[in-house]
Amino acid sequence: MPKTRISRDTWLFWILALLVIGAGIGLRDPWPADEPRFALAAKQMVESGNWLFPHRGVELYSDKPPMLMWLEAAGFELLRNWRVAFLLPSLLAALGTLWCVVDLGKRLWTRQVGLYAGFALLFALQFTYQAKKAQIDPLVTFWITLANYGLLRCFLLPRDDGRFDWRMWTLGWFAAGLGTITKGVGVLALLMLLPAFAAAWRGWRGVRVPLRDWRVLLGPLAFVVAAAVWLAPMLSVALGSHEPAYHAYVDDILFHQTAGRYAKSWDHPHPPWYHLGVMLTMWLPPLLALPWALPAWRRRLRRHDPRYLLPLAWWVMVVVFFSIPHGKRDVYIMPALPMACLALAPLLPGIVRKRGAQWIARACVAALLLATAGGGLAILFGHPSFEARFAAERGFEAGADAIGWLLLAMAAWAAGSVLWFRRRPIATLLSALTGLWLLYGLVAYPLLNPSSSARGLMTQVGQRIGPDTPLGLVAWKEQNLLMADRPAKTWGFVMPPHQQLAAAMPWLRADPARRVLILEAAMGPCVDPARAQFAGVANRRRWWLIDAGSLRPDCTPPPLQGWRGPDFD
């Protein structure tokens, strides 16, 4: 391809990446399930000055290491805007992941291949969807991909003088260490060592591995240094403390939430083949190229091309690793998606010219157009009870009509893409997906935010009770405390709701002006609904305001039957 076209396509790619991933930042608050949890911990870090141990209310939060929370808090310290700061780490991580894939494709093959790898990853449904969320997965995907980047460069791309690239070796291990203290599975990046050493042992050309050089120790040392960024000060403070909560924190986060969670997973049960279904649905459209890619990969592996062996073998190992435990989630295998796109990229220039691939692209656009148009028309012109029920269940203040018009706008964009690009079905598909993500960020975010984030509920609560009324929370979710317009009293988060209510009752009776926001399902027999005030609906949950007069005298809250625990979504 001419250099001018490559340069133009490079600029187009990065502009599209920034628009697709960044559209909507600043237009919404954190949404459940995980975003409010991490944003609340980051906010409490800023307010308390304790950045070493994340808190959720008055309790230590030990489910995840604090790396994402650190970055969100740092973003707020820099920008002073939580709506931007909580999504900034995911945006930067996604752009960093794209850069690693594009640069690897350019170095291993050509600049055109690098761009194909970037486009394949950018428009893979799972990558884009997760990149627009403030969860740990985009960040750990970046660290793992950066580790893969360093290891692939040192194994496959010697320095200009022909020597092994020890800087990339060290970078790979260091990034894996940072990935590990972001989420324990970051260590999986080091599985890349296995196919590299196997290929070198079998005499594959183009693979360089360190065997008898003392500098090989730089890698493990870099991993330990990276992990010690968090582990060293955390362990020093926790083990030197006499507080049992800190010792429980260490035990939970280092053992129960890592090895224990993998060996005895306790949630999201799925069969061993679950991740195959995830890849065949959430990794579209790039994985639609598999019918042509599979035989091409087989031919290249028979020619002993390590540029395909290493990313493909690592992809397989990651999927197998996460298929073993009983509990599985679709995001677990997302770190393998960049390497899958990298292995696909050299084949895509030929695949997209095939008539079958072009018909598949047209079918995808048609499916997107029909789904959005059909959904929009059903909402706008379907049975009125459906629209009313939809708005009521979601607590959707703008009404369902707004969602209907949004879906029709997505359909119109897809139809416009068909007319504009006409005989270029791949460009039509990318344009239609671009419109979907832009409208999702720029229009859906502000429409859904009041009900999805608890912003609307907590604003109504603040207005109803007045600015000076003390507020407590029972059976609360993180978004309630995060969105409260005043410091709210809580009695723990993991504590069962009947115990929270039992602790809140003396607090309410001590001052008749005090109010408690309580989940309807947690009210139990000790709260008289006739004396409570309905506060509103948020996240499909009904909330009530109670005071001392709402409590039945001489009543002890009993345990609630069928309660699913504090982390229900």
C-alpha positions in Angstrom: 0.0 0.0 0.0 1.3 3.6 -0.7 2.7 5.3 2.3 0.2 8.2 2.0 -2.7 5.8 2.2 -1.1 4.0 5.2 -0.6 7.3 6.9 -4.2 8.3 6.2 -5.6 5.0 7.4 -3.5 5.2 10.6 -4.9 8.6 11.4 -8.4 7.4 10.6 -7.9 4.4 12.9 -6.8 6.4 15.9 -9.5 9.0 15.5 -12.1 6.2 15.2 -10.7 4.5 18.3 -10.9 7.6 20.4 -14.4 8.4 19.2 -15.8 4.8 19.6 -14.3 4.2 23.0 -14.4 7.7 24.4 -17.9 8.8 23.3 -20.0 9.5 26.3 -17.3 10.0 28.9 -18.5 12.7 31.3 -22.2 12.0 30.4 -22.9 9.4 33.0 -22.2 8.2 36.5 -21.0 4.7 37.5 -23.5 2.0 36.7 -23.9 -1.4 38.5 -22.7 -4.0 38.9 -19.0 -3.2 39.6 -18.5 0.4 38.6 -20.0 2.0 41.7 -18.0 -0.3 43.9 -14.7 0.7 42.5 -15.6 4.4 42.2 -16.8 4.4 45.8 -13.5 2.9 47.0 -11.6 5.5 44.9 -13.7 8.3 46.3 -13.1 7.2 49.9 -9.3 7.0 49.2 -9.4 10.7 48.1 -11.5 11.7 51.1 -9.7 9.7 53.8 -6.1 9.8 52.4 -5.8 6.0 52.9 -4.8 4.8 49.5 -3.3 1.5 50.6 -6.5 -0.3 51.8 -9.7 0.2 49.8 -12.9 0.7 51.8 -16.5 0.1 51.1 -18.3 2.3 53.6 -16.8 1.4 57.0 -15.5 -2.0 55.9 -12.3 -3.0 54.2 -12.9 -4.1 50.6 -10.8 -7.1 49.8 -12.3 -8.6 46.7 -9.8 -6.9 44.3 -6.4 -5.2 44.5 -6.5 -1.4 44.5 -4.8 -0.7 41.1 -8.0 0.4 39.3 -9.1 2.4 42.3 -5.7 4.1 42.5 -6.0 5.1 38.9 -9.6 6.4 39.3 -8.6 8.4 42.4 -5.5 9.8 40.6 -7.7 10.8 37.7 -10.0 12.7 40.0 -7.0 14.4 41.7 -5.9 15.5 38.2 -9.3 16.5 36.7 -11.6 17.0 39.8 -14.5 15.4 38.0 -15.7 11.9 38.9 -17.7 11.4 35.8 -14.6 11.6 33.7 -12.1 10.1 36.2 -13.9 6.8 36.8 -13.9 6.0 33.0 -10.4 7.4 32.2 -8.4 4.3 33.2 -10.5 2.1 30.8 -10.1 4.5 28.0 -6.3 4.7 28.4 -6.0 1.0 28.9 -8.1 0.2 25.7 -6.0 2.7 23.7 -2.8 1.1 25.1 -4.0 -2.4 24.2 -4.8 -1.2 20.6 -1.3 0.3 20.3 0.4 -2.9 21.4 -1.5 -4.9 18.8 -1.0 -2.4 16.0 2.7 -2.1 16.7 3.2 -5.8 17.0 1.4 -6.4 13.7 3.6 -3.7 12.0 6.8 -5.2 13.4 6.0 -8.8 12.8 4.5 -8.3 9.3 3.7 -4.9 7.8 2.0 -1.6 8.8 -1.1 -2.7 6.9 -1.3 -5.9 9.0 -0.9 -3.8 12.1 -3.9 -1.7 11.2 -6.0 -4.7 10.3 -5.2 -6.1 13.8 -6.2 -2.8 15.4 -9.5 -2.6 13.4 -10.4 -6.2 14.3 -9.8 -5.6 18.0 -11.5 -2.2 18.1 -14.7 -3.5 16.6 -14.9 -6.8 18.4 -18.1 -6.5 20.5 -16.6 -7.7 23.8 -13.6 -5.4 23.6 -15.6 -2.2 22.7 -18.3 -3.0 25.3 -15.9 -3.6 28.1 -13.6 -0.6 27.1 -16.6 1.7 27.7 -17.1 0.4 31.2 -15.1 1.1 34.4 -14.2 -2.4 35.4 -10.9 -4.1 36.1 -11.0 -6.2 32.9 -9.9 -3.5 30.4 -7.0 -2.6 32.7 -5.8 -6.2 33.2 -6.2 -6.8 29.5 -3.8 -4.0 28.8 -1.2 -5.2 31.3 -1.4 -8.7 29.9 -1.2 -7.5 26.3 1.8 -5.2 27.2 3.5 -8.3 28.7 2.7 -10.3 25.5 4.1 -7.4 23.5 7.4 -7.4 25.4 7.8 -11.2 25.3 6.9 -11.5 21.6 9.3 -8.8 20.7 12.2 -10.4 22.6 11.4 -13.9 21.3 10.7 -13.0 17.6 12.4 -9.6 17.0 16.1 -9.3 17.9 17.7 -5.9 18.3 19.3 -4.1 15.4 22.6 -5.7 16.3 21.0 -9.1 16.2 21.2 -9.7 20.0 18.4 -10.8 22.3 16.3 -7.8 23.4 16.7 -7.9 27.2 14.7 -4.7 27.6 11.6 -6.3 26.1 12.2 -9.4 28.2 12.2 -7.2 31.3 9.2 -5.2 30.1 7.2 -8.4 29.6 7.8 -9.7 33.1 7.3 -6.2 34.7 3.9 -5.8 32.9 2.9 -9.3 34.0 3.7 -8.2 37.6 1.5 -5.1 37.3 -1.2 -7.2 35.8 -1.0 -9.6 38.8 -1.6 -6.8 41.3 -4.4 -5.5 39.2 -6.1 -8.9 39.1 -4.5 -12.2 40.0 -4.8 -13.6 36.5 -2.3 -11.1 35.2 0.3 -13.8 35.7 -1.1 -15.8 32.8 0.8 -13.5 30.4 3.9 -15.6 31.3 2.3 -18.7 29.7 3.8 -17.2 26.5 7.1 -18.7 27.7 5.8 -22.2 27.1 5.3 -22.1 23.3 8.4 -20.0 22.8 10.7 -22.5 24.6 8.9 -25.4 22.9 9.4 -23.9 19.5 13.1 -23.2 20.2 13.6 -26.7 21.5 12.1 -28.1 18.3 14.3 -25.9 16.2 11.8 -23.5 14.7 13.5 -20.7 12.9 13.1 -17.1 14.1 12.7 -17.9 17.8 15.3 -16.6 20.3 15.1 -17.7 23.9 17.5 -16.9 26.8 19.1 -20.1 28.0 22.5 -19.7 29.6 22.7 -16.0 30.3 22.5 -14.6 33.8 20.3 -11.7 32.5 17.5 -14.2 32.3 17.0 -13.4 36.0 16.1 -9.8 35.1 12.6 -11.0 34.1 11.6 -12.7 37.4 13.2 -9.8 39.3 11.1 -7.3 37.3 8.0 -9.3 38.1 8.8 -9.2 41.9 9.5 -5.5 41.8 6.2 -4.8 40.0 4.2 -6.9 42.4 6.0 -5.3 45.4 4.6 -1.9 44.4 1.4 -2.9 46.2 2.3 -6.1 48.1 5.3 -4.8 50.1 3.6 -1.8 51.8 0.3 -3.6 52.2 1.8 -6.6 53.9 4.1 -4.4 56.0 1.2 -2.4 57.4 -1.3 -5.2 57.7 0.9 -7.8 59.4 2.3 -5.1 61.6 -1.2 -4.1 62.8 -3.0 -5.5 65.8 -6.4 -5.0 64.0 -8.0 -8.4 63.1 -9.7 -6.7 60.1 -6.3 -6.1 58.4 -5.2 -9.8 58.9 -8.6 -10.9 57.5 -8.0 -8.6 54.5 -4.6 -10.2 53.7 -6.1 -13.7 54.0 -9.1 -12.9 51.8 -7.3 -11.1 49.0 -4.3 -13.3 48.7 -5.9 -16.7 49.2 -9.6 -16.8 49.2 -10.1 -14.4 46.2 -7.3 -15.9 44.1 -6.4 -19.5 44.4 -9.5 -20.3 46.4 -11.8 -18.6 43.9 -10.2 -20.6 41.0 -10.1 -24.0 42.8 -13.5 -23.7 44.4 -15.4 -21.1 42.3 -18.7 -20.2 44.0 -20.6 -18.2 41.4 -21.5 -18.1 37.7 -21.6 -21.9 37.1 -21.3 -22.9 33.5 -20.3 -26.0 31.5 -16.7 -26.5 30.2 -17.5 -25.3 26.7 -19.0 -22.0 27.9 -16.2 -19.9 26.6 -16.5 -21.3 23.1 -20.0 -19.8 22.9 -18.6 -16.5 24.3 -16.0 -16.3 21.5 -18.5 -17.2 18.8 -20.8 -14.4 19.8 -18.9 -11.7 21.7 -15.8 -11.8 19.6 -17.7 -10.9 16.4 -17.2 -9.7 13.8 -13.5 -10.7 13.6 -14.1 -14.3 14.4 -16.4 -14.6 11.4 -13.2 -15.0 9.5 -12.5 -18.4 11.2 -13.7 -20.6 8.2 -10.8 -19.1 6.1 -8.4 -18.6 9.0 -8.3 -22.1 10.4 -6.9 -23.8 7.3 -4.5 -20.9 6.7 -3.2 -21.2 10.3 -2.7 -24.9 9.8 -0.6 -24.3 6.7 1.5 -21.7 8.5 2.1 -23.9 11.5 3.2 -26.7 9.2 5.8 -24.3 7.8 6.9 -23.7 11.4 6.1 -20.0 11.5 6.5 -18.9 15.2 4.6 -15.6 14.6 1.4 -17.7 14.5 2.4 -20.4 17.0 3.0 -18.1 20.0 -0.2 -16.0 20.0 -2.4 -19.0 18.9 -0.9 -21.3 21.6 -1.3 -18.7 24.2 -4.9 -18.0 23.2 -5.7 -21.7 23.6 -4.0 -22.0 27.0 -5.9 -19.1 28.4 -9.2 -20.5 27.2 -8.4 -23.9 28.7 -7.3 -22.4 32.0 -10.6 -20.6 32.4 -12.6 -23.6 31.2 -11.5 -25.8 34.1 -13.2 -24.2 37.1 -16.9 -24.5 37.6 -17.5 -20.7 37.8 -17.0 -18.8 34.5 -17.8 -15.3 33.2 -17.5 -14.0 29.7 -14.9 -11.4 30.6 -12.4 -13.9 31.9 -11.1 -14.7 28.4 -11.1 -11.2 27.1 -7.3 -10.9 27.6 -6.9 -13.5 24.9 -8.8 -11.4 22.3 -5.9 -9.1 21.4 -3.7 -12.1 20.5 -6.5 -13.7 18.5 -6.8 -10.5 16.5 -3.1 -10.4 16.0 -3.0 -13.9 14.6 -5.9 -13.1 12.3 -4.5 -9.8 11.0 -2.1 -11.1 8.3 -4.9 -13.2 6.8 -7.6 -10.5 6.8 -6.4 -8.5 3.7 -7.1 -11.6 1.6 -10.2 -12.8 3.6 -12.1 -9.5 3.3 -11.8 -9.7 -0.5 -13.6 -13.1 -0.6 -17.2 -13.1 -1.8 -18.3 -15.2 1.2 -16.8 -12.8 3.7 -18.4 -9.9 2.0 -21.8 -11.5 2.2 -21.3 -12.3 5.9 -20.6 -8.6 6.4 -23.8 -7.6 4.6 -25.7 -10.1 6.7 -24.3 -8.6 9.9 -25.3 -5.1 8.8 -28.8 -6.3 7.9 -29.2 -8.0 11.2 -28.1 -4.9 13.1 -30.5 -2.7 11.0 -33.5 -5.1 11.5 -32.9 -5.5 15.2 -32.6 -1.8 16.0 -35.5 -0.8 13.6 -37.7 -3.6 14.9 -37.0 -2.8 18.5 -37.6 0.9 18.1 -40.9 0.4 16.2 -42.1 -2.2 18.8 -41.5 0.3 21.6 -43.0 3.3 19.8 -46.0 1.6 18.2 -46.4 -1.7 20.1 -48.9 -2.3 22.9 -49.0 0.6 25.4 -48.8 -1.6 28.4 -45.4 -2.9 27.3 -44.0 0.6 27.1 -45.5 1.6 30.5 -44.2 -1.6 32.1 -40.7 -1.1 30.6 -40.5 2.5 31.9 -41.9 1.5 35.4 -39.6 -1.4 35.9 -36.5 0.6 34.9 -37.6 3.7 36.8 -37.1 5.4 33.5 -38.1 9.0 33.8 -37.7 10.0 30.1 -40.2 7.3 29.1 -39.7 4.3 26.8 -40.3 6.5 23.7 -36.8 7.9 24.0 -35.3 4.5 23.8 -37.4 3.7 20.8 -36.2 6.8 18.9 -32.6 6.0 19.9 -33.0 2.5 18.3 -34.5 4.0 15.2 -31.5 6.5 15.0 -29.1 3.5 15.1 -31.1 1.8 12.4 -31.0 5.0 10.3 -27.2 5.2 10.7 -26.9 1.6 9.5 -29.1 2.3 6.5 -27.1 5.4 5.7 -23.9 3.4 5.9 -25.3 0.9 3.4 -26.1 3.8 1.0 -22.9 5.6 1.5 -20.5 2.7 1.0 -22.6 0.6 -1.3 -20.2 -1.9 -2.8 -17.8 -1.9 0.2 -19.5 -4.2 2.7 -16.6 -4.3 5.2 -16.6 -0.5 5.4 -20.4 -0.6 5.7 -20.2 -2.9 8.7 -17.5 -0.8 10.5 -19.5 2.4 9.8 -22.7 0.8 11.2 -20.9 -0.4 14.4 -19.3 3.1 14.8 -22.7 4.7 14.7 -24.1 2.2 17.2 -21.3 2.9 19.7 -21.4 6.7 19.2 -25.1 6.9 19.8 -24.9 4.5 22.7 -22.3 6.8 24.4 -23.7 10.2 23.4 -27.4 9.6 23.6 -28.1 6.4 25.7 -25.8 7.5 28.5 -27.7 10.6 29.6 -31.0 9.0 28.9 -30.4 5.9 31.1 -28.2 7.6 33.8 -30.8 8.8 36.3 -32.3 5.3 36.7 -29.2 3.2 36.1 -26.9 5.0 38.4 -29.2 5.8 41.4 -28.4 9.5 40.7 -32.1 10.2 40.2 -33.2 8.3 43.3 -30.6 9.9 45.6 -31.3 13.4 44.2 -35.0 12.8 45.0 -34.2 11.6 48.5 -32.0 14.6 49.2 -34.7 17.0 48.1 -37.4 15.2 50.1 -35.6 15.1 53.4 -33.9 18.5 53.2 -30.2 19.5 53.3 -29.7 19.1 57.1 -31.4 15.8 57.8 -29.1 12.9 58.8 -29.4 10.0 56.4 -28.7 6.3 57.0 -28.6 3.4 54.5 -29.8 -0.2 55.1 -29.5 -3.0 52.6 -27.7 -0.5 50.5 -25.8 -0.8 47.3 -22.6 1.0 46.5 -24.3 3.5 44.2 -26.5 4.7 47.0 -23.6 5.7 49.2 -21.6 7.0 46.2 -24.5 9.2 44.9 -25.7 10.5 48.4 -25.5 14.3 48.7 -24.3 14.1 52.2 -22.2 11.8 54.4 -24.5 8.8 55.0 -24.5 6.5 58.0 -24.0 2.8 57.3 -23.8 -0.3 59.4 -21.6 -2.4 57.2 -22.2 -3.9 53.8 -21.7 -7.6 54.1 -23.7 -7.7 57.3 -27.2 -9.3 56.7 -29.9 -6.7 56.2 -31.9 -7.7 59.3 -28.7 -7.0 61.4 -28.2 -3.6 59.6 -31.8 -2.7 60.4 -31.5 -3.8 64.0 -28.4 -1.5 64.4 -30.2 1.3 62.6 -33.3 1.2 64.8 -31.7 2.7 68.0 -30.0 5.4 65.8 -33.4 6.4 64.3 -35.1 6.5 67.8 -32.3 8.7 69.2 -33.4 11.5 66.9 -36.8 11.8 65.3 -35.3 14.0 62.5 -33.2 11.1 61.1 -34.1 9.1 58.1 -33.0 5.7 56.7 -33.2 4.7 53.1 -34.0 1.0 53.0 -34.6 -1.6 50.2 -38.2 -2.7 50.1 -37.2 -6.4 50.2 -35.3 -5.8 53.5 -38.0 -4.0 55.4 -39.4 -7.1 57.1 -42.1 -7.1 59.8 -40.5 -4.4 61.9 -41.2 -1.6 59.4 -44.8 -0.4 59.0 -45.2 0.3 55.2 -48.2 2.6 56.0 -45.9 4.9 57.9 -43.0 4.8 55.4 -42.5 7.0 52.4 -41.9 5.5 49.0 -38.6 7.0 47.7 -38.4 5.7 44.2 -37.0 3.0 41.9 -33.4 2.6 40.8 -31.8 -0.3 39.1 -35.1 -2.2 39.2 -35.2 -2.0 43.0 -37.8 -0.2 45.1 -36.6 2.0 48.0 -38.4 3.5 51.0 -37.6 6.2 53.5 -38.4 5.4 57.1 -38.0 7.3 60.4 -38.6 6.3 64.1 -42.3 6.5 63.6 -42.1 3.8 60.9 -40.8 1.2 63.3 -43.1 -1.2 65.1 -42.4 -1.1 68.9 -40.7 -4.1 70.6 -39.8 -5.7 67.3 -36.6 -7.5 66.5 -35.8 -7.9 62.8 -35.7 -11.6 61.9 -33.4 -13.1 59.2 -34.9 -12.7 55.7 -35.8 -15.9 53.9 -34.2 -16.3 50.5 -31.9 -13.3 50.8 -29.2 -13.6 48.2 -26.4 -11.7 49.9 -24.9 -8.2 49.5 -23.5 -8.7 46.0 -26.8 -9.5 44.2 -27.2 -7.4 41.0 
